[in-house]
Amino acid sequence: MVGMGPIARTASIGAVAVWLGAMPVASQAPPQEVTSDTPQYCLHLLDRVSEMVRIAQTPPPREVTFLSSEGRRMCDQGQTRGGILRLRRALVMMMHRSDDGP
């Protein structure tokens, strides 16, 4: 690099930096699951809530029942974002409930 001009030296350093940046790092976390506001995702969430309710040892709280039914209704009517929000909230409530135990 000593014999190179300043422009060539800068370009070479930049190329090495880009090449190093493109290499995977062993400690990187695996990619996260990408979700979207689709009717299919609504159904996926509804299935998860329904399964948690099914395997629960006691009936779900009223709010979970209300949120899942509202989420289903909204998804059926094309209001996927609102439906997903309600279904996620119901799922979180069921998950916390199962963490606490019966």
Summary of the structure (lengths in Angstrom):
residues: 102
radius of gyration: 24.7
end to end distance: 69.3
largest distance: 77.8
contacts: 234
relative contact order: 0.13
helix: 69%
strand: 0%
